[in-house]
Structure formats: structure tokens, C-alpha cells
């Protein structure tokens, strides 16, 4: 399965935008584990995932060709 990773803010300093091929990862919890193993700097950061432009609140299924955004904390005003 191929997904696109988009990163923002501090996260983009060590994860570049890319398409990755993932096997045996079917949901966002599994993807978080994969990302934190691949990019250990994530384990010390707070970050959010968005799946196809929707913030992920709970474990969510990932499908082929989905887009995942990895975002550091942000505030608005």
C-alpha cells in the first residue's frame, strides 16, 4: 500500500514530504509506531495526524493512496 506523507513545522526538519510503501500497517496507531521507529525525534514531540485533510482523533483505518499530514502543535487566533 502506498501513502503520501506531508510534514509541517518542526516535523519537516527531519521528515520530508514523500510517498512511502507500507506493508502490514492498516491504521493510524500502527502508522504512529512505524513513524516513531523510523524517526525517533517524533517520540519526544507532540504532534497530530491528519488523514486526507481531517484531523485524526481516534485510531482510523488507512487505505491505499491516502495522504497523511504530520503536524506539530499549533494555535490560532
Buried (B, 14 or more C-beta within 10 A) or exposed (E): BEBBBBBBEBBBEEBEEEEBEBEEBBBBBBBBEBBBEEBEEBEEBEBBBBBBEEEBEEEBEBEEEBBBBBBBEEEEE
